[in-house]
Amino acid sequence: MRFDVVGTIEQVETIAAGPSVKIRSYLRKTYGRGRWQKMKGVASVRLPNGNVRRVELHWYEAHGIGKRDFKIKGYLDKP
């Protein structure tokens, strides 16, 4: 699903880092070498139908590479 993050990501936490990141080899092949971390946070996103919803996001990031592979893990508001 395509979506755009609106504003900033809040309540950012690290879920896994280094060898604990299960798809580390995929990330290295696709985006390059780095200290990959799996992160989670809360943000507002604009969905393809135009609705803006508050969601919990998960993504991967590495220093010098940035945030990659965002996923919506759950909706925090009612439509």
C-alpha atoms as an extended CHARMM CRD file, in Angstrom:
* protein
*
        79  EXT
         1         1  MET       CA              0.0000000000        0.0000000000        0.0000000000  PROA      1               0.0000000000
         2         2  ARG       CA              1.3460000000        3.4250000000       -0.9330000000  PROA      2               0.0000000000
         3         3  PHE       CA              1.0720000000        6.2340000000        1.6030000000  PROA      3               0.0000000000
         4         4  ASP       CA              2.7730000000        9.5160000000        2.5300000000  PROA      4               0.0000000000
         5         5  VAL       CA              3.9310000000       10.3960000000        6.0270000000  PROA      5               0.0000000000
         6         6  VAL       CA              2.4000000000       13.7410000000        7.0440000000  PROA      6               0.0000000000
         7         7  GLY       CA              4.4050000000       15.6690000000        9.6490000000  PROA      7               0.0000000000
         8         8  THR       CA              6.9130000000       14.0580000000       11.9960000000  PROA      8               0.0000000000
         9         9  ILE       CA              7.2300000000       10.5590000000       13.4070000000  PROA      9               0.0000000000
        10        10  GLU       CA              6.8040000000       10.5230000000       17.2020000000  PROA      10              0.0000000000
        11        11  GLN       CA              7.5040000000        8.0020000000       19.9770000000  PROA      11              0.0000000000
        12        12  VAL       CA             10.3820000000        6.4730000000       17.9990000000  PROA      12              0.0000000000
        13        13  GLU       CA             11.8170000000        3.2550000000       19.4630000000  PROA      13              0.0000000000
        14        14  THR       CA             14.4190000000        0.7540000000       18.2990000000  PROA      14              0.0000000000
        15        15  ILE       CA             12.9820000000       -2.7730000000       18.0400000000  PROA      15              0.0000000000
        16        16  ALA       CA             16.1240000000       -4.5780000000       16.8160000000  PROA      16              0.0000000000
        17        17  ALA       CA             19.6810000000       -3.6700000000       15.8550000000  PROA      17              0.0000000000
        18        18  GLY       CA             22.6730000000       -5.3770000000       14.2500000000  PROA      18              0.0000000000
        19        19  PRO       CA             22.4430000000       -9.1780000000       14.0330000000  PROA      19              0.0000000000
        20        20  SER       CA             18.9110000000       -9.1440000000       15.4990000000  PROA      20              0.0000000000
        21        21  VAL       CA             17.5350000000       -7.6470000000       12.2630000000  PROA      21              0.0000000000
        22        22  LYS       CA             16.1930000000      -10.7250000000       10.4770000000  PROA      22              0.0000000000
        23        23  ILE       CA             16.2990000000       -9.3840000000        6.8890000000  PROA      23              0.0000000000
        24        24  ARG       CA             19.7630000000       -7.8300000000        7.1990000000  PROA      24              0.0000000000
        25        25  SER       CA             21.1350000000       -9.5790000000        4.0980000000  PROA      25              0.0000000000
        26        26  TYR       CA             18.2170000000       -8.2550000000        1.9700000000  PROA      26              0.0000000000
        27        27  LEU       CA             18.8090000000       -4.7170000000        3.2770000000  PROA      27              0.0000000000
        28        28  ARG       CA             22.5540000000       -4.9350000000        2.5790000000  PROA      28              0.0000000000
        29        29  LYS       CA             22.0080000000       -6.1980000000       -0.9850000000  PROA      29              0.0000000000
        30        30  THR       CA             19.2730000000       -3.6710000000       -1.7740000000  PROA      30              0.0000000000
        31        31  TYR       CA             20.4770000000       -0.4830000000       -0.0410000000  PROA      31              0.0000000000
        32        32  GLY       CA             24.1140000000       -1.0820000000        0.9510000000  PROA      32              0.0000000000
        33        33  ARG       CA             26.1840000000       -1.8320000000        4.0270000000  PROA      33              0.0000000000
        34        34  GLY       CA             25.2960000000       -0.1010000000        7.2650000000  PROA      34              0.0000000000
        35        35  ARG       CA             24.3160000000       -0.6390000000       10.8820000000  PROA      35              0.0000000000
        36        36  TRP       CA             20.7000000000       -1.5490000000       10.1840000000  PROA      36              0.0000000000
        37        37  GLN       CA             18.0650000000       -1.0470000000       12.8640000000  PROA      37              0.0000000000
        38        38  LYS       CA             14.3760000000       -1.9110000000       12.8990000000  PROA      38              0.0000000000
        39        39  MET       CA             12.4020000000        1.0320000000       14.2670000000  PROA      39              0.0000000000
        40        40  LYS       CA              8.8240000000        1.8220000000       15.2240000000  PROA      40              0.0000000000
        41        41  GLY       CA              6.9250000000        5.0410000000       15.8020000000  PROA      41              0.0000000000
        42        42  VAL       CA              3.5950000000        6.8480000000       15.5540000000  PROA      42              0.0000000000
        43        43  ALA       CA              2.7200000000        9.2380000000       12.7220000000  PROA      43              0.0000000000
        44        44  SER       CA             -0.0920000000       10.6370000000       10.6010000000  PROA      44              0.0000000000
        45        45  VAL       CA             -0.2100000000        9.2840000000        7.0560000000  PROA      45              0.0000000000
        46        46  ARG       CA             -2.1850000000       10.1900000000        3.9430000000  PROA      46              0.0000000000
        47        47  LEU       CA             -3.6560000000        7.0780000000        2.3330000000  PROA      47              0.0000000000
        48        48  PRO       CA             -4.2900000000        6.7080000000       -1.4380000000  PROA      48              0.0000000000
        49        49  ASN       CA             -7.9950000000        7.5430000000       -0.9770000000  PROA      49              0.0000000000
        50        50  GLY       CA             -7.0410000000       10.9070000000        0.6110000000  PROA      50              0.0000000000
        51        51  ASN       CA             -7.8520000000       10.0480000000        4.2380000000  PROA      51              0.0000000000
        52        52  VAL       CA             -5.3660000000       11.0860000000        6.9150000000  PROA      52              0.0000000000
        53        53  ARG       CA             -5.0300000000        8.4650000000        9.6640000000  PROA      53              0.0000000000
        54        54  ARG       CA             -2.8940000000        8.0800000000       12.7950000000  PROA      54              0.0000000000
        55        55  VAL       CA             -0.8890000000        4.8380000000       12.5430000000  PROA      55              0.0000000000
        56        56  GLU       CA              1.9030000000        2.8060000000       14.0700000000  PROA      56              0.0000000000
        57        57  LEU       CA              4.7350000000        2.5390000000       11.5520000000  PROA      57              0.0000000000
        58        58  HSD       CA              7.6500000000        0.1060000000       11.3540000000  PROA      58              0.0000000000
        59        59  TRP       CA             10.6990000000        0.7410000000        9.1570000000  PROA      59              0.0000000000
        60        60  TYR       CA             14.4190000000        0.0170000000        8.7840000000  PROA      60              0.0000000000
        61        61  GLU       CA             17.1370000000        2.6410000000        8.9020000000  PROA      61              0.0000000000
        62        62  ALA       CA             20.9200000000        2.9180000000        8.7830000000  PROA      62              0.0000000000
        63        63  HSD       CA             23.2310000000        5.8560000000        9.2790000000  PROA      63              0.0000000000
        64        64  GLY       CA             24.0690000000        7.4820000000        5.9470000000  PROA      64              0.0000000000
        65        65  ILE       CA             21.3380000000        5.5380000000        4.1360000000  PROA      65              0.0000000000
        66        66  GLY       CA             18.1740000000        6.7450000000        5.8630000000  PROA      66              0.0000000000
        67        67  LYS       CA             14.7230000000        5.2930000000        6.4900000000  PROA      67              0.0000000000
        68        68  ARG       CA             13.5490000000        2.4920000000        4.1800000000  PROA      68              0.0000000000
        69        69  ASP       CA             10.6490000000        0.0150000000        3.7860000000  PROA      69              0.0000000000
        70        70  PHE       CA              7.8750000000        1.6870000000        5.7970000000  PROA      70              0.0000000000
        71        71  LYS       CA              4.9720000000       -0.5540000000        6.8650000000  PROA      71              0.0000000000
        72        72  ILE       CA              1.6890000000        0.3270000000        8.5700000000  PROA      72              0.0000000000
        73        73  LYS       CA              1.3270000000       -2.0630000000       11.5060000000  PROA      73              0.0000000000
        74        74  GLY       CA             -1.9150000000       -0.7310000000       12.9460000000  PROA      74              0.0000000000
        75        75  TYR       CA             -4.3980000000        2.1530000000       12.9430000000  PROA      75              0.0000000000
        76        76  LEU       CA             -4.6220000000        4.1510000000       16.1770000000  PROA      76              0.0000000000
        77        77  ASP       CA             -7.7320000000        6.1920000000       15.3970000000  PROA      77              0.0000000000
        78        78  LYS       CA            -11.2320000000        5.3750000000       14.2350000000  PROA      78              0.0000000000
        79        79  PRO       CA            -12.1230000000        6.2390000000       10.6150000000  PROA      79              0.0000000000
